[in-house]
Amino acid sequence: MRLKDKVAIVTGGARGLGRAYCEALAKEGAAVVAADLRDCAETVAAVKAAGGKAIAAELDVANAESCAAVVAKAVQAFGTVDILINNAARYGDLKGGKFDQIPEADWDSTMAVNVKGIWNCCKAAVPEMKKRGQGSIVNISSLAAVFGLPFALHYTTSKGAVIGLTRGLARELGRDWIRVNAIAPSAVLTEGTTEFMGDKLERAKQVIASGQTLQRNLETGDLVGTVIWLASEESRFVTGQTIMVDGGTVYL
């Protein structure tokens, strides 16, 4: 097992990609903290049913005290924090539209969760990683940031900021042997994507797939391998990178 005796926190762990990451990390031997505003009981049950170790934690990533409490819970349960998967984001509940018609409250809350939330979680988890002189942080960005997704400027901008945050933080933390990388997926077939696309889902799926070199829509299983690799020692000399998992839509 590639992550034996490691401890991982996954934000947004209640469903979709977050749940898939939790299950995959546990399968590779990590003890997992599934953290979310939503109830993570089903995620924890799935991990335990497969023979893994997991606990649930309530988390509001936009609140620094909540982030600190989750890290404290992880340390109390498992002794440390080795891996942080910053997956929580506003997405499914967002409404698209022209840039000048986006409600200011939606813009502010998207930045608070998608950008400040990562900053808060890193501030909470990094001190534990520094104690061990190692760690891996994986931030979930999006193809939207690199492609330039229109009519969802709040989401697109927030995910662009995730890439900048990843690069700057990687340079800051390199001397502590804490690696920071990002993954930028295309639209993945999750509950969030279904909610975000609404009645345009089927047409959007066709358009997205047709623009890819590998012409099918992404599923949660298409991302877990990249997450595991970045979390493991196999990528021990990789930091500051954004890996596109988009079926060959954008080439960097």
N, C-alpha and C positions, 0 to 999 in steps of 0.2 A: 504494500500500500504506500502510495507516494506521499501521503500526508499523515502518516502514523504519528500519534502523540502531539499533533498540532491542534491549536484552538482557533476557530474561525467565527467571526461575527458577520452575518449577512443581513443587511438592512433591506426592508421591503420583502421579508422572507415568507409572507403569508400565502402568496399565490404566484402564479406565472413563473417568470424567470427566477425570482428570488427563491421560490420553493425548489425549482430545479437545481439551483446552485447549492442549496442546503443538502439536498439528497446526494448530489454528486460528491461534494466535499466529504460528507460522512462516509460514503462508500469507499473513499480513498483513505479513511482512517482518522479524519479530523473530528474532534468534538465541536459541535455546531451550536451557536446561539442564533436562533431565528428571531429577528427583531422587526417589529412593525407596529403601526397604529391599529391594524387589523389583528384579529385573533390568529395566532400561529399554531393553534393546537393541532390542526390537521397536518401541518408540515412536520411537527415534532413526532406525531404518531407514525407518519410514514417513514421517518428516519429510524425510529426505534423498531418498527416492524421489520425493517431490513437489517436489523442488528447493529445500528449505529447509535451514537450518543448525541443527544440534543436537548436543549431547553428553550423555552419561549421567553421573550422579553417584550414588554410594551415600550415603544420608542416613537418619539416625535423628533425627527432629525433637525427640525428648525429650532429646537430648544436645546441649548448647550447642557443644561442640567440633566435633561433626559438622556442625552448621549453619554454623559459621565456615569449615570446610574447603570446603563446597560453594560458598559465596560467593567464597572465594579461587580456587577452580577456575574459576568463571564469569569472574572478573576476568582470570585468566591466559589464558583462551581467547578472551574477547571484549572485554576492556578495562574493563567496568563492569557495573553492575546498574541497570536502569531500572524493572523490573516484577517484583513478587513475587506469585505466586498461591499462597496458603496453602490447599492442597487436602487434604493428608495428614490422615487421621483414622482412629481406630478406629471401625468400623461393621460391616462384613460378618462379622467374627469375634465380635461381641458376642452374648450370649445375653440375651433379654428375660426379664421376670418381674416379680413384685411388688417394690416398692421395697425392702422389708425382707429380700428374699431375694437381692439382688444381692451377689455376693462382693466383699468389700472390695478385694481385689486388682484386680478388674475396674474398680471405681470409680476407684481410684487411677491405674491405667494409662490409663484413658480421659481423665482430666483431664491426665495427663502428656503425652499425644499431642495431644489435641484443643484444649487451651488453652495449656499451657506450650509446646507445640511451635510455636505461632504466635508466642508471645512470643520464643522462642529465635531463630526465623528472622528476625523483625523486628529484633532486636538485632544480628544478623549483617549484614543487608542495608542497613539505614538509613544507616550511615556512608558507604557508597558512594553512595547517593542524595543525601546531603547535599553531597558533593563537587561534584555537578552542579547542585544547587539545584532538584531536581525528582525526582519518582518517583510510582509508583502501586502501592499494595498492595491486593490483593483477597483478602479472607478468605471462606472458604466456611462459612457457617452452615447452617441448616436450617429448614424449616417446623416441624419438631418443637419448636423453641424458642418459636415464636410461637403455635402451635396448642396446645401443651402435650401432647405425645405421652405417654400413660401406658405403663406396663410396660416402659419403657426409660429410666428416670430418669437413669442415668449419661450416656447419649447426649444426652438432652434438656437436661439441666443444662449439659453442656459446650458445646452449641451456643448456649445462652442467654448463656454467658460470652463467646463469640466476638463477639456483638453489642455487649456492654458494652466489651470490649477495643477493638473497632473505633471506637466513639464516643469513648472517652477518648484513644486514640492519635491519632485525627484532630485533636483539639484540640491535642495536644502538638506535632504535626508540621506544622501548617498554616503556621507562619511560615517553614518550610523549603520550602514548596511541594511537600510530599509528601502526596499524597492517600491516604486509607484508607477503603475501603468494603467492604461485605459483600454477599453474595448468599445468599438463603435459599430453596433449591429444595424442592419436594415430592420424594417418592421417585422416583428416576430409574432407568430400566431398565438397570442395570449389573450386573456380577458381584457387587459388594458387596451390592446390594439382594437379589439372588437368594439369597445366602448368609444374609443377616440374616433374611429372611422364611421361608426353608426351605420346608416343605410347606404353609405358609399363603400362599405367593406369589400364586397365582391369585385367591384370595378377597380378599387385601389389594389387589391391583391393581384389582379391581372396586369395592371400597369407596372407595379413594382417588380414582379417576376420577369416581365418582358424586357426590363431595363438591365437585367443581370446577365452575366456570362453563364452562370448556373441557374437555369430558369425554373426555379420553384421557390415558393415562399419559405422563409426561415421558420423553423420550429425550435422549441426550447432546447432540445438535444443538440442542436447545431452549435450552441454557444458554450456548453459546459466543458468541452475539451480545452478550449482556450483559457477559461477561468482556472481549471485545474492546473494547466501548464504554468500559468503566471503565478499561481499560489505556491507552486512546488519548487524544489531545488533545481529542477530541470531548466528553469529560466533564471538561474541565479545571477547571470551577468546581463540581464535585460532590465532596463529601467527608463522611464521617461517616454515610453513608446505608446502610440495609439494603434491598436490592431483592428483593422477593418474586418468584420465578419458579416459580409453583405452580399455574398454570392457573386462577387466580382462586378460591383457597380462602379466603385471609384478605386483607382489605382494610385497609391501614394509613392 
